[in-house]
Amino acid sequence: MRGTIESADEPAALDLLRGMGLQDVAVTRARTPALRRPLGADDFIFFNEQLAALASSGIALEQGLRHLAKDIDSPRLRHTIDDVAAQLERGAPLDEAVAREAGNLPPLYGRVIRAGLAGGHLSSTLLNLSNHLRFLTHTRRLIVQALAYPGMVCLLAGGILCAILIWVVPSFEDIYLDFDVQLPRMTSLLILMSHYLPEILVVLGVAAAAVVLFYLFTLATAGGRALRERVVVGLPLLGRLVLDSMRARFLRGLAHGVQAGLPLPEALRLSAEAMGSSAGLSEAEAVARVVESGGTVMDATRKTKFVPPILGYVLQVCATPADAEQALIQLAEGYSSRAEHAQLVMRTWLPPAAIFVVGAFIALSILGVFLPLVSLVESVSG
């Protein structure tokens, strides 16, 4: 027999195994599994939507997943589906089976499924998640496409600027020193940059490496993912877009909970799990505790960010659960519309704004080099 057991060290593992009645046991420390990246966005959205379709069709999930895996071209996605189906066949609940695939699936995906199961709306919860992910994926591609051309121009401009600082600026510096020309601050800055160009390039390289390391850190740890979430939400336009999309998901999940007749604290927790945000989950937990202790939702949501502050007012003025459900759905549609408007603004203004910034940078660099020539020519002519 071979297997793996979790324990503090080898002696503790031996004690556990001997307590099971096993004899002649040899224990070796297992290798730490390599960090695996989750599935790509397209593969995960496909898996999530197929799971939603199976959940609404009434077919046994393990059987449906087995048939689904046969039609998958991606080996990694096929193996993930097979593993989930195998765990379901062994009697594991769906949310636990998904949680055990944390190396391939998003860390909070199991909680989203648990929220859908508890509220009796698994299919709609998963489709709500897919809509959110498609929206974010489209936004990410929009940003990449909008910045691709300005980015290439910026790289070209950086190369041209380095060439100017290496070969052009020193020659002009000698000329300006010979004629004792009063240099503008812009020109003085370019000359200073030419003196410290290697150090500047090293600093830029270290900054780029720090960005890459930060990105890897946010992928590998729960604290990193929470930090990345707060950084993204804090950005001027993109943050509003992401936050409004997450609020819309939260409100739709809460509407399902109200429709199912769940107590408000439980509905808040389940809808936050369906949102898939660690920060949103913490806020919803705090609001639920206030409600359980006898406080009002309006007081608890006055300073919340991921939980919409208007939620308390909406729940207080609605007389029946049906009214609350309708109001929450309309509020969710409002946040979705605002997120779509922010996406439209990005699509319209981001490319020209990026090109303008790059063009202004190039123009100022050239102007800084040749501006003292005007004073020099005027002095010679005089």
PyMOL commands that set and color helices and strands:
alter all, ss='L'
color gray80, all
select helices_A, chain A and resi 10-19+41-57+61-70+75-89+94-99+109-119+122-178+185-195+197-220+222-233+238-259+264-275+278-292+297-300+311-317+321-381
alter helices_A, ss='H'
color red, helices_A
deselect
rebuild
show_as cartoon
